[in-house]
Amino acid sequence: MLELIVFASGGVLLVLEIVASRVLAPYFGNSVYVWGSLIGIFLAGLSLGYFIGGRAADRRPSPVLFSGLVFLAGILTVPIPLVARGVMEQIVLADVGPRAGPLSAATILFFLPTVVMGMVSPFAVRLRARTVATVGNVAGVLYALSTLGSIVGALVAAFVLINAFGVRSIVYGLGLVLMVMAALGLLAARRWAVAAAVLVIVAVAASGGTLARAGPVAPVVFVQDTVYHQISVSDEGRIRYLRLDNYWQSAIDLDEPARTVFRYSDYMHLPLLITPGAPDRPRRVAMIGLGGGTVPRRYVQDYPAVQVDVAELDPAVVATARRWFGLPATPRLRVTAQDGRIFLVRTANRYDIILLDAYLIDTIPFHLATREFFELAKSRLSPGGVVGSNIIGALDGPDSRLFRAIYKTFRAVFPTVYVFPVGYGAFSSPDTLRNIIIVGSREPLLSAEALRARVREWRGRITLEGFEETAATLYGAPIRTDDVPFLTDDHAPVDALIPRR
C-alpha cells in the first residue's frame, strides 16, 4: 500500500503542475513567466517538503502520521479551484507586473500543497527501511516509483485529462485522490474508525464538488479547457465574444454577422492595396490563426474568386468558430488544425496574401516572429505577394518594444514594409497601445497618395465600411529599432518585450 501511495502522490504532483498553467492562464496567459513561476514554486515546495519530511519521519515514523500527511495534501488541494479566481483578480488589480503576478499566484495557490506532497517520499523511505544496510535500495525504489507516477501523471494530464475535463474538476479530483489514498493507508494501518471518517469527508467533498461544477452563469454561453487555451464564448446584448485565456479574440454582431465589431479585422484587408492587380488578382490567401473566423469569412464573402486556407493550432477553436460564430463550411475556406509554421513548411501552394493573426497581447508564439519564419512565409508567396501581420503594441514609448522588434525583423526580410496603426489619426499618440498591421512586400514602395488613389479606384469593389479612412492611417514617421533585438530562432526574447498593461 505504501508503494501505491508514493506512486499516486507522484502522479498527482505532475498533473497538478501541468494543470496549474491552465489555472493561471485566464489571468496571466501562457508566457515563459507563467511556466517559470510554476516550475520554480513546485521545485521550491518539493525541496522544503523533502527537508521537513525527512526530519519529521526520523522523529515520529508513524504510518498514521504518514497517511495524515497525504490527507493534508488533499485538503490543501481541494480548495484551489474555489479560491483561485479571487486570488488572481486581486493580484491583477494590484498590477504587480508580468513577472511578479504569476509568481505571486503560483506561490499562494500551489506552494503549500507541494510542500506537503514533497514530504511523502522521504517519510515513506523511513517507514519502509528496516536497516541502514538497505536504506539506499529502499530510497531508490520509492523515488523511482514516485518518478514513474510523475511520468504517468504528466502523460495522462497532457493527453487525456485536459481534453476530457474542466480544470476545476481535475484539480478538485486530485485532492480527492490524495484523500482516498490517505484512507487506504489508514486501513492498512488498521485504523478503521479514522479511515471511515476520512472516507465520509471524501464523500461529502465529492458531493460538494458536483454542486461547484455547475454550468457557467450567463452571459457566458460556452466554456472549454483545451491543451492550449481556456475557450469561453459570452453574449453581451447581441454581440458575441470569443475569449482565449485572458484576452478577447473575436466578436460578431448576431443580428449583422458581417458587421465589423473589432476594428482591426478591417485592417487585415489592407494587403489588397499592395498586391499588384488587386482586388481581382488575389486567388489564394493563407491565414495563420483563426479565432472566431471573422477575417477569413469576410474574405470569402467579399472576394468571390479567392480561396482561403487557414492554419489554426487548436482544433477546439475551429469547432468553436463553426458552432458559435458561423464559420461557413465551404470548399473556398479550408481550415487545418496545425501550427502555422508547420503548415507553411508542408504546403506546396503559393499565396498572393499571407495573413498572420496569432500574436496576442501577452502570449507570443516566438517561432512565428523570427527572421526564419518570415523568410519561410516569403518563400511561399506568389510573385508580387505580400505578408500582413496583426501586432498588439505601441509605435513608440515603453509599450513599443515588441512591435519595434518585430518590425526590425520584418524589415530584414522584406525590402518594403508598410505600417498601419488601427484607429490612428491626427490627435493620436504613438505611445498608445493598439493593434498595428504591418505589411511586407518585395515590390517598390507605394506612397500614401498612391494608396489613396487605389482605394478611390476600387470604391464599390471593396465593400468594407470606412475602408478609405482605414488606408489613410499609413504611418510614415521613422521607427526606432537600434534598442530592440533582432528576432531569430536562436534568440527571440518576446516575453521580455510584451507591453505591460
Secondary structure, DSSP 8 states (H G I E B T S, - for coil): -HHHHHHHHHHHHHHHHHHHHHHHHHHHTT-HHHHHHHHHHHHHHHHHHHHHHHHHHHH---HHHHHHHHHHHHHHHTTHHHHHHHHHHHHHHHT--TTHHHHHHHHHHHHHHHHHHHHHHHHHHHHH--SGGGHHHHHHHHHHHHHHHHHHHHHHIIIIIHHHS-HHHHHHHHHHHHHHHHHHHHHHTT-HHHHHHHHHHHHHHHHHHHHHT----TTEEEEEE-SS-EEEEEEETTEEEEEETTEEEEEEESS-TTS-SSTHHHHTTTHHHHSTTTTT---EEEEE--TTSHHHHHHHHH-TT-EEEEEES-HHHHHHHHHHS-----TTEEEEES-HHHHHHH----EEEEEE----SS---GGGSSHHHHHHHHHTEEEEEEEEEEEEE-SSSTT-HHHHHHHHHHHHH-SEEEEEETT--TT--TTS-EEEEEEEESS----HHHHHHHHHHTBTTB--TTHHHHHTT---S----TTS----SS---HHHHS---
